[in-house]
Amino acid sequence: LYFYIACVLSALSSWVQIANTIAGNSAGTAGTDAFHLSAPVGMYYDKLNNILIVGDISNARVIQFSLDNPSSGGTVIAGGNGNGCALNQFQLAVGVAVDSYGQLYVADPACDRILKFPPNSNSATSGTLISGITTPEIIFINPLTDDLYVAGYADHAIFKFTRNSTVKLTAAGM
């Protein structure tokens, strides 16, 4: 279940109707190859490496795109092994984030979990279970401390995991 917020723009606002497609298909066509996405939701921008990391839900994968060379297509860095709750699969790769060590974190609300993948992982890499949280959605990593924050949709709370910990602390809610 997702909610969207609509904003009212000023009558003085103007739009530039030109955009560059940096990931996926500019015609809006879904697909399964390295140049297409299908229901992308989670996204993380790696400023240091100029890479866009995307949770591609319908393809059950996390894929990264080089913004320096977008015509090269994407590279699967986690999942891509069909839908499931095995440690190398996703049902819903919704939240994605990367810590200062290059470790990828993925929230999968359909499997009630957060997985961590090592740097340079690929579709054959299995993740490590960080925690079982009922329907984790959005995740954020504090760039100063590498603490992980997770929005637990069904728990009505924000949870905190200090760097490299699997101990869940309640930061807000409940």
Secondary structure as the mmCIF struct_conf table of DSSP 4:
data_model
#
loop_
_struct_conf.conf_type_id
_struct_conf.id
_struct_conf.beg_label_comp_id
_struct_conf.beg_label_asym_id
_struct_conf.beg_label_seq_id
_struct_conf.end_label_comp_id
_struct_conf.end_label_asym_id
_struct_conf.end_label_seq_id
HELX_LH_PP_P HELX_LH_PP_P1 VAL A 8 SER A 10
TURN_TY1_P TURN_TY1_P1 ALA A 11 LEU A 12
BEND BEND1 ALA A 23 GLY A 24
TURN_TY1_P TURN_TY1_P2 SER A 26 ALA A 27
BEND BEND2 THR A 32 ASP A 33
TURN_TY1_P TURN_TY1_P3 ALA A 34 PHE A 35
BEND BEND3 SER A 38 ALA A 39
STRN STRN1 PRO A 40 ASP A 46
TURN_TY1_P TURN_TY1_P4 LYS A 47 ASN A 50
STRN STRN2 ILE A 51 ASP A 56
HELX_RH_3T_P HELX_RH_3T_P1 ILE A 57 ASN A 59
TURN_TY1_P TURN_TY1_P5 ALA A 60 ALA A 60
STRN STRN3 ARG A 61 SER A 66
BEND BEND4 LEU A 67 ASN A 69
HELX_RH_3T_P HELX_RH_3T_P2 PRO A 70 SER A 72
STRN STRN4 GLY A 74 GLY A 79
BEND BEND5 ASN A 81 ASN A 81
STRN STRN5 ASN A 83 ASN A 83
BEND BEND6 GLY A 84 ALA A 86
TURN_TY1_P TURN_TY1_P6 LEU A 87 ASN A 88
STRN STRN6 PHE A 90 PHE A 90
BEND BEND7 GLN A 91 GLN A 91
STRN STRN7 GLY A 95 VAL A 98
TURN_TY1_P TURN_TY1_P7 SER A 100 TYR A 101
STRN STRN8 LEU A 104 ASP A 108
TURN_TY1_P TURN_TY1_P8 PRO A 109 ASP A 112
STRN STRN9 ARG A 113 PHE A 117
TURN_TY1_P TURN_TY1_P9 PRO A 119 ASN A 120
TURN_TY1_P TURN_TY1_P10 SER A 123 ALA A 124
HELX_LH_PP_P HELX_LH_PP_P2 THR A 125 GLY A 127
STRN STRN10 THR A 128 SER A 131
BEND BEND8 THR A 134 THR A 135
STRN STRN11 PRO A 136 ILE A 141
TURN_TY1_P TURN_TY1_P11 PRO A 143 THR A 145
STRN STRN12 LEU A 148 GLY A 152
TURN_TY1_P TURN_TY1_P12 TYR A 153 HIS A 156
STRN STRN13 ALA A 157 PHE A 161
TURN_TY1_P TURN_TY1_P13 ARG A 163 ASN A 164
STRN STRN14 LEU A 169 GLY A 173
#
